[in-house]
Amino acid sequence: MARGGFPGIPGGNMQQLMRQAQKMQQQMLALQEDLDKREYEGTAGGGAVSCKVSGKRELLSLTIEPDAVDPDEVEMLQDMIVAAVNDALKKGEETREREMQKIGGAGMGGLL
């Protein structure tokens, strides 16, 4: 290994490595802010229940069609609500993972 060099790093320069790391960190922080501002919609029961969640994984709204409200079927309505929220959260997570992988954030273990 050359003096001060690192195998596999162009130029083997520690300063260059630090600049690249800082640039990636700035990109990841900017992307994180963008992802936190996004909204995702989930549905269940053929649209009888829908919701929106934020990129920060917060429930923003919940809509239940009047036809879905049956006093004899409360458990089914509860299941649809859970399914709709989980659907929206899953969409948000998939988007987050896909976008982070684009800038090299794969495998970061949720550090950001």
Biotite code that builds the C-alpha atoms (Angstrom):
import biotite.structure as struc

atoms = struc.array([
    struc.Atom([0.000, 0.000, 0.000], chain_id="A", res_id=1, res_name="MET", atom_name="CA", element="C"),
    struc.Atom([1.303, 3.392, -0.934], chain_id="A", res_id=2, res_name="ALA", atom_name="CA", element="C"),
    struc.Atom([2.093, 5.831, 1.804], chain_id="A", res_id=3, res_name="ARG", atom_name="CA", element="C"),
    struc.Atom([-1.142, 7.460, 3.023], chain_id="A", res_id=4, res_name="GLY", atom_name="CA", element="C"),
    struc.Atom([-3.150, 5.480, 0.486], chain_id="A", res_id=5, res_name="GLY", atom_name="CA", element="C"),
    struc.Atom([-6.270, 3.378, 0.773], chain_id="A", res_id=6, res_name="PHE", atom_name="CA", element="C"),
    struc.Atom([-6.929, 0.468, -1.587], chain_id="A", res_id=7, res_name="PRO", atom_name="CA", element="C"),
    struc.Atom([-9.941, 1.015, -3.845], chain_id="A", res_id=8, res_name="GLY", atom_name="CA", element="C"),
    struc.Atom([-10.204, 4.755, -3.207], chain_id="A", res_id=9, res_name="ILE", atom_name="CA", element="C"),
    struc.Atom([-9.338, 6.891, -6.233], chain_id="A", res_id=10, res_name="PRO", atom_name="CA", element="C"),
    struc.Atom([-6.164, 8.748, -5.460], chain_id="A", res_id=11, res_name="GLY", atom_name="CA", element="C"),
    struc.Atom([-5.989, 7.014, -2.071], chain_id="A", res_id=12, res_name="GLY", atom_name="CA", element="C"),
    struc.Atom([-6.352, 10.406, -0.443], chain_id="A", res_id=13, res_name="ASN", atom_name="CA", element="C"),
    struc.Atom([-7.886, 10.726, 3.044], chain_id="A", res_id=14, res_name="MET", atom_name="CA", element="C"),
    struc.Atom([-9.054, 14.295, 2.342], chain_id="A", res_id=15, res_name="GLN", atom_name="CA", element="C"),
    struc.Atom([-10.829, 13.135, -0.790], chain_id="A", res_id=16, res_name="GLN", atom_name="CA", element="C"),
    struc.Atom([-12.476, 10.318, 1.160], chain_id="A", res_id=17, res_name="LEU", atom_name="CA", element="C"),
    struc.Atom([-13.693, 12.810, 3.784], chain_id="A", res_id=18, res_name="MET", atom_name="CA", element="C"),
    struc.Atom([-15.096, 15.153, 1.109], chain_id="A", res_id=19, res_name="ARG", atom_name="CA", element="C"),
    struc.Atom([-16.955, 12.253, -0.494], chain_id="A", res_id=20, res_name="GLN", atom_name="CA", element="C"),
    struc.Atom([-18.359, 11.174, 2.877], chain_id="A", res_id=21, res_name="ALA", atom_name="CA", element="C"),
    struc.Atom([-19.486, 14.722, 3.693], chain_id="A", res_id=22, res_name="GLN", atom_name="CA", element="C"),
    struc.Atom([-21.140, 15.083, 0.289], chain_id="A", res_id=23, res_name="LYS", atom_name="CA", element="C"),
    struc.Atom([-22.998, 11.792, 0.749], chain_id="A", res_id=24, res_name="MET", atom_name="CA", element="C"),
    struc.Atom([-24.092, 12.832, 4.245], chain_id="A", res_id=25, res_name="GLN", atom_name="CA", element="C"),
    struc.Atom([-25.449, 16.149, 2.917], chain_id="A", res_id=26, res_name="GLN", atom_name="CA", element="C"),
    struc.Atom([-27.336, 14.316, 0.150], chain_id="A", res_id=27, res_name="GLN", atom_name="CA", element="C"),
    struc.Atom([-28.810, 11.880, 2.648], chain_id="A", res_id=28, res_name="MET", atom_name="CA", element="C"),
    struc.Atom([-29.925, 14.669, 4.994], chain_id="A", res_id=29, res_name="LEU", atom_name="CA", element="C"),
    struc.Atom([-31.571, 16.567, 2.138], chain_id="A", res_id=30, res_name="ALA", atom_name="CA", element="C"),
    struc.Atom([-33.305, 13.398, 0.970], chain_id="A", res_id=31, res_name="LEU", atom_name="CA", element="C"),
    struc.Atom([-34.447, 12.641, 4.520], chain_id="A", res_id=32, res_name="GLN", atom_name="CA", element="C"),
    struc.Atom([-36.064, 16.091, 4.751], chain_id="A", res_id=33, res_name="GLU", atom_name="CA", element="C"),
    struc.Atom([-37.785, 15.559, 1.408], chain_id="A", res_id=34, res_name="ASP", atom_name="CA", element="C"),
    struc.Atom([-39.047, 12.110, 2.395], chain_id="A", res_id=35, res_name="LEU", atom_name="CA", element="C"),
    struc.Atom([-40.379, 13.437, 5.715], chain_id="A", res_id=36, res_name="ASP", atom_name="CA", element="C"),
    struc.Atom([-42.532, 15.970, 3.819], chain_id="A", res_id=37, res_name="LYS", atom_name="CA", element="C"),
    struc.Atom([-44.147, 13.376, 1.537], chain_id="A", res_id=38, res_name="ARG", atom_name="CA", element="C"),
    struc.Atom([-47.577, 11.842, 2.082], chain_id="A", res_id=39, res_name="GLU", atom_name="CA", element="C"),
    struc.Atom([-48.693, 8.299, 1.315], chain_id="A", res_id=40, res_name="TYR", atom_name="CA", element="C"),
    struc.Atom([-52.211, 6.984, 0.931], chain_id="A", res_id=41, res_name="GLU", atom_name="CA", element="C"),
    struc.Atom([-53.415, 3.540, 1.899], chain_id="A", res_id=42, res_name="GLY", atom_name="CA", element="C"),
    struc.Atom([-56.767, 1.911, 1.248], chain_id="A", res_id=43, res_name="THR", atom_name="CA", element="C"),
    struc.Atom([-58.675, -1.185, 2.290], chain_id="A", res_id=44, res_name="ALA", atom_name="CA", element="C"),
    struc.Atom([-62.055, -2.728, 1.612], chain_id="A", res_id=45, res_name="GLY", atom_name="CA", element="C"),
    struc.Atom([-62.075, -1.574, -1.986], chain_id="A", res_id=46, res_name="GLY", atom_name="CA", element="C"),
    struc.Atom([-61.685, 2.037, -0.894], chain_id="A", res_id=47, res_name="GLY", atom_name="CA", element="C"),
    struc.Atom([-64.208, 1.883, 1.953], chain_id="A", res_id=48, res_name="ALA", atom_name="CA", element="C"),
    struc.Atom([-61.417, 2.943, 4.295], chain_id="A", res_id=49, res_name="VAL", atom_name="CA", element="C"),
    struc.Atom([-58.564, 5.217, 3.265], chain_id="A", res_id=50, res_name="SER", atom_name="CA", element="C"),
    struc.Atom([-55.896, 7.103, 5.128], chain_id="A", res_id=51, res_name="CYS", atom_name="CA", element="C"),
    struc.Atom([-52.883, 9.312, 4.640], chain_id="A", res_id=52, res_name="LYS", atom_name="CA", element="C"),
    struc.Atom([-49.627, 9.079, 6.551], chain_id="A", res_id=53, res_name="VAL", atom_name="CA", element="C"),
    struc.Atom([-46.639, 11.382, 6.482], chain_id="A", res_id=54, res_name="SER", atom_name="CA", element="C"),
    struc.Atom([-43.085, 10.441, 5.668], chain_id="A", res_id=55, res_name="GLY", atom_name="CA", element="C"),
    struc.Atom([-42.507, 10.805, 9.402], chain_id="A", res_id=56, res_name="LYS", atom_name="CA", element="C"),
    struc.Atom([-44.856, 7.834, 9.869], chain_id="A", res_id=57, res_name="ARG", atom_name="CA", element="C"),
    struc.Atom([-47.668, 9.877, 11.404], chain_id="A", res_id=58, res_name="GLU", atom_name="CA", element="C"),
    struc.Atom([-51.344, 9.260, 10.619], chain_id="A", res_id=59, res_name="LEU", atom_name="CA", element="C"),
    struc.Atom([-52.638, 12.464, 8.991], chain_id="A", res_id=60, res_name="LEU", atom_name="CA", element="C"),
    struc.Atom([-56.176, 11.540, 8.015], chain_id="A", res_id=61, res_name="SER", atom_name="CA", element="C"),
    struc.Atom([-58.637, 8.658, 8.051], chain_id="A", res_id=62, res_name="LEU", atom_name="CA", element="C"),
    struc.Atom([-61.723, 8.426, 5.842], chain_id="A", res_id=63, res_name="THR", atom_name="CA", element="C"),
    struc.Atom([-64.456, 5.847, 6.309], chain_id="A", res_id=64, res_name="ILE", atom_name="CA", element="C"),
    struc.Atom([-67.238, 5.563, 3.744], chain_id="A", res_id=65, res_name="GLU", atom_name="CA", element="C"),
    struc.Atom([-70.671, 5.532, 5.421], chain_id="A", res_id=66, res_name="PRO", atom_name="CA", element="C"),
    struc.Atom([-71.468, 2.161, 3.808], chain_id="A", res_id=67, res_name="ASP", atom_name="CA", element="C"),
    struc.Atom([-68.564, 0.620, 5.746], chain_id="A", res_id=68, res_name="ALA", atom_name="CA", element="C"),
    struc.Atom([-70.152, 1.494, 9.078], chain_id="A", res_id=69, res_name="VAL", atom_name="CA", element="C"),
    struc.Atom([-72.281, -1.440, 10.220], chain_id="A", res_id=70, res_name="ASP", atom_name="CA", element="C"),
    struc.Atom([-72.803, -1.850, 13.978], chain_id="A", res_id=71, res_name="PRO", atom_name="CA", element="C"),
    struc.Atom([-72.842, -5.609, 13.475], chain_id="A", res_id=72, res_name="ASP", atom_name="CA", element="C"),
    struc.Atom([-69.498, -5.582, 11.658], chain_id="A", res_id=73, res_name="GLU", atom_name="CA", element="C"),
    struc.Atom([-67.297, -3.426, 13.904], chain_id="A", res_id=74, res_name="VAL", atom_name="CA", element="C"),
    struc.Atom([-64.451, -5.950, 13.834], chain_id="A", res_id=75, res_name="GLU", atom_name="CA", element="C"),
    struc.Atom([-64.365, -5.921, 10.038], chain_id="A", res_id=76, res_name="MET", atom_name="CA", element="C"),
    struc.Atom([-64.200, -2.109, 10.067], chain_id="A", res_id=77, res_name="LEU", atom_name="CA", element="C"),
    struc.Atom([-61.358, -2.204, 12.591], chain_id="A", res_id=78, res_name="GLN", atom_name="CA", element="C"),
    struc.Atom([-59.488, -4.692, 10.398], chain_id="A", res_id=79, res_name="ASP", atom_name="CA", element="C"),
    struc.Atom([-59.931, -2.432, 7.358], chain_id="A", res_id=80, res_name="MET", atom_name="CA", element="C"),
    struc.Atom([-58.571, 0.558, 9.285], chain_id="A", res_id=81, res_name="ILE", atom_name="CA", element="C"),
    struc.Atom([-55.499, -1.383, 10.361], chain_id="A", res_id=82, res_name="VAL", atom_name="CA", element="C"),
    struc.Atom([-55.010, -2.670, 6.793], chain_id="A", res_id=83, res_name="ALA", atom_name="CA", element="C"),
    struc.Atom([-55.299, 0.818, 5.285], chain_id="A", res_id=84, res_name="ALA", atom_name="CA", element="C"),
    struc.Atom([-52.806, 2.335, 7.746], chain_id="A", res_id=85, res_name="VAL", atom_name="CA", element="C"),
    struc.Atom([-50.361, -0.528, 7.223], chain_id="A", res_id=86, res_name="ASN", atom_name="CA", element="C"),
    struc.Atom([-50.732, -0.158, 3.435], chain_id="A", res_id=87, res_name="ASP", atom_name="CA", element="C"),
    struc.Atom([-49.838, 3.538, 3.600], chain_id="A", res_id=88, res_name="ALA", atom_name="CA", element="C"),
    struc.Atom([-46.907, 2.943, 5.968], chain_id="A", res_id=89, res_name="LEU", atom_name="CA", element="C"),
    struc.Atom([-45.567, 0.191, 3.702], chain_id="A", res_id=90, res_name="LYS", atom_name="CA", element="C"),
    struc.Atom([-45.688, 2.516, 0.683], chain_id="A", res_id=91, res_name="LYS", atom_name="CA", element="C"),
    struc.Atom([-43.765, 5.135, 2.621], chain_id="A", res_id=92, res_name="GLY", atom_name="CA", element="C"),
    struc.Atom([-41.094, 2.661, 3.749], chain_id="A", res_id=93, res_name="GLU", atom_name="CA", element="C"),
    struc.Atom([-40.662, 1.244, 0.243], chain_id="A", res_id=94, res_name="GLU", atom_name="CA", element="C"),
    struc.Atom([-40.216, 4.749, -1.160], chain_id="A", res_id=95, res_name="THR", atom_name="CA", element="C"),
    struc.Atom([-37.758, 5.663, 1.601], chain_id="A", res_id=96, res_name="ARG", atom_name="CA", element="C"),
    struc.Atom([-35.644, 2.547, 0.985], chain_id="A", res_id=97, res_name="GLU", atom_name="CA", element="C"),
    struc.Atom([-35.681, 3.007, -2.797], chain_id="A", res_id=98, res_name="ARG", atom_name="CA", element="C"),
    struc.Atom([-34.641, 6.671, -2.585], chain_id="A", res_id=99, res_name="GLU", atom_name="CA", element="C"),
    struc.Atom([-31.906, 6.064, -0.001], chain_id="A", res_id=100, res_name="MET", atom_name="CA", element="C"),
    struc.Atom([-30.409, 3.273, -2.109], chain_id="A", res_id=101, res_name="GLN", atom_name="CA", element="C"),
    struc.Atom([-30.056, 5.708, -5.011], chain_id="A", res_id=102, res_name="LYS", atom_name="CA", element="C"),
    struc.Atom([-27.472, 7.720, -3.071], chain_id="A", res_id=103, res_name="ILE", atom_name="CA", element="C"),
    struc.Atom([-25.717, 4.836, -1.414], chain_id="A", res_id=104, res_name="GLY", atom_name="CA", element="C"),
    struc.Atom([-27.742, 4.712, 1.787], chain_id="A", res_id=105, res_name="GLY", atom_name="CA", element="C"),
    struc.Atom([-28.464, 0.993, 1.531], chain_id="A", res_id=106, res_name="ALA", atom_name="CA", element="C"),
    struc.Atom([-27.621, -0.838, 4.685], chain_id="A", res_id=107, res_name="GLY", atom_name="CA", element="C"),
    struc.Atom([-27.327, 2.284, 6.820], chain_id="A", res_id=108, res_name="MET", atom_name="CA", element="C"),
    struc.Atom([-29.605, 0.654, 9.380], chain_id="A", res_id=109, res_name="GLY", atom_name="CA", element="C"),
    struc.Atom([-31.828, 3.696, 9.813], chain_id="A", res_id=110, res_name="GLY", atom_name="CA", element="C"),
    struc.Atom([-29.018, 5.937, 11.045], chain_id="A", res_id=111, res_name="LEU", atom_name="CA", element="C"),
    struc.Atom([-30.679, 8.955, 9.448], chain_id="A", res_id=112, res_name="LEU", atom_name="CA", element="C"),
])
